[in-house]
């Protein structure tokens, strides 16, 4: 009996038993969460609770083990002189774990909110990075407060350091704040089809902390500094909606019957709207005469597509079909000519 009492009172035995009990408790929690709580979450329509469940379950499991280790170490007399250091270490680890969980949950919630809204199907990475940085700054200040470290001198030192870094990284900071401006003002969103100066067009793939990535029709990535994008003239073909008009410039000889030209052109455009993939089926195309040119009477044909990228195929098929129909109808598209009159 004395042997058992001595064993129970042995600090290393107590350490082992607490640690073993904590591991068993963590395994039981994981089993219950996986086989019961998870099934409840899976019954809901939204997937957001499933994602949060996976994140929270993983860290609660680790947190239970962390608490068990901390309590078990309290029973070791050899660590009593180092109690403040042990407490500080576990406080830091706990704050980091909580910060990581909160950061991931907020990213999931914001990502879900952006997904629900049609214009924000993909969350820019910059938003997630800003949230993460903000949370870790708060965690860092909590750690400093725990160790009774004065923040004022640190802030002053950081202020001087920030000024030096700011001068050295002017372009980088300029791009960073331009990225914040793009996200807040929303001239473009991830997934939009845009055209900017320099004959660059394509889909916005991501708005990062320094640059914006655009995927072109050729399936290449164009990387544009945020500051340059913010200062550029942008044509956003995806706003206010994906469906957009397509203008095709054309011209016919002065001898042409303009009424016949309009009827033939609209008939060709109507067939294109009805048959070509990506064309807006319900749209009624039309023609508008514009100017008397040097060799032609110029006009514009207005068609409509469901998505910006479809305008290339629709324009391609329309020009082919219109040229073929004009040849059959005897309608001439003149090339530049100059008439010379001789006197005497």
Residue pairs with C-beta under 8 A, 6 or more apart in sequence:
7 13
8 14
11 75
11 76
11 77
12 76
14 72
14 75
15 72
15 73
15 75
15 76
16 72
18 68
18 71
18 72
18 75
19 68
19 69
19 72
21 68
22 64
22 65
22 67
22 68
22 69
22 71
22 72
23 65
23 68
25 64
25 68
26 61
26 64
26 65
26 68
29 60
29 61
29 64
30 57
30 61
33 53
33 57
33 60
34 57
37 53
37 57
38 50
38 53
38 57
41 49
41 50
41 53
42 50
46 112
48 108
48 109
48 112
51 108
52 105
52 108
55 101
55 104
55 105
55 108
56 101
56 105
59 97
59 100
59 101
62 97
63 94
63 97
66 90
66 93
66 94
66 97
70 86
70 90
73 79
73 86
79 86
88 146
88 147
91 143
91 146
92 143
95 139
95 142
95 143
96 139
98 139
99 135
99 136
99 138
99 139
102 135
103 131
103 132
103 135
103 136
106 131
106 135
107 123
107 128
107 131
107 132
110 123
110 127
110 128
110 131
111 123
111 128
113 120
114 120
114 121
114 122
114 123
115 121
115 122
115 123
119 186
119 189
119 191
120 189
120 190
121 190
121 191
122 190
122 191
122 206
123 190
124 183
124 190
124 206
124 207
124 208
125 206
125 207
125 208
125 209
126 179
126 180
126 183
126 207
126 208
126 209
127 183
129 209
130 180
141 151
144 151
144 154
145 151
166 173
171 225
171 227
172 210
174 227
175 209
175 210
175 211
175 225
175 226
175 227
176 209
176 210
176 226
178 225
178 226
178 227
178 229
178 230
179 207
179 208
179 209
179 210
179 212
179 226
181 226
181 230
182 188
182 207
182 212
182 226
182 229
182 230
183 207
187 234
187 236
188 194
188 204
188 207
188 212
188 229
188 234
188 236
189 204
189 238
190 204
190 205
190 206
190 207
191 203
191 204
191 238
192 203
192 204
192 236
192 237
192 238
192 239
193 201
193 202
193 203
193 204
193 236
193 237
193 238
193 307
193 308
193 309
194 201
194 202
194 204
194 214
194 234
194 235
194 236
194 237
194 238
195 201
195 234
195 235
195 237
196 224
196 229
196 232
196 233
196 234
196 235
197 232
197 233
200 214
200 216
200 222
200 224
201 214
201 216
201 217
202 214
202 215
202 216
202 217
202 222
203 214
203 215
203 309
204 212
204 213
204 214
205 213
205 214
205 215
205 221
206 212
206 213
207 226
208 226
210 225
210 226
211 223
211 224
211 225
211 226
212 223
212 224
212 226
212 229
213 221
213 222
213 223
213 224
214 221
214 222
214 223
214 224
215 221
215 222
216 222
217 309
217 312
237 244
237 308
238 308
242 306
242 307
242 308
243 280
243 304
243 305
243 306
243 307
244 304
244 305
244 308
244 311
245 302
245 303
245 304
246 302
246 303
246 304
246 305
246 311
246 314
246 315
247 300
247 301
247 302
248 300
248 301
248 303
248 315
248 318
248 319
249 298
249 299
249 300
250 265
250 298
250 299
250 300
250 301
250 322
250 333
251 293
251 295
251 296
251 297
251 298
251 299
251 333
251 334
252 258
252 261
252 296
252 297
252 299
252 326
252 331
252 332
252 333
252 334
253 295
253 296
253 297
253 331
253 332
253 333
253 334
254 296
254 297
254 334
255 332
256 297
256 331
256 332
258 289
258 297
260 329
260 331
261 287
261 299
261 331
262 287
264 325
264 326
264 329
264 331
265 287
265 299
265 301
265 322
266 285
266 286
266 287
267 325
268 318
268 321
268 322
268 325
269 285
269 287
269 301
269 303
269 318
269 322
270 284
270 285
271 321
272 279
272 285
272 303
272 314
272 317
272 318
272 321
273 279
273 280
273 281
273 283
273 284
273 285
273 303
273 304
274 281
276 313
276 314
276 317
276 318
277 310
277 313
278 305
278 306
278 307
278 309
278 310
278 313
278 314
279 303
279 304
279 305
279 306
279 310
279 314
280 304
280 305
280 306
283 303
283 304
285 301
285 302
285 303
285 304
286 301
286 302
287 299
287 300
287 301
287 302
288 299
288 300
288 302
289 297
289 298
289 299
290 298
290 299
290 300
291 297
291 298
292 298
294 336
295 334
295 335
295 336
295 337
296 333
296 334
301 318
301 322
303 314
303 315
303 318
305 311
305 314
323 333
326 332
326 333
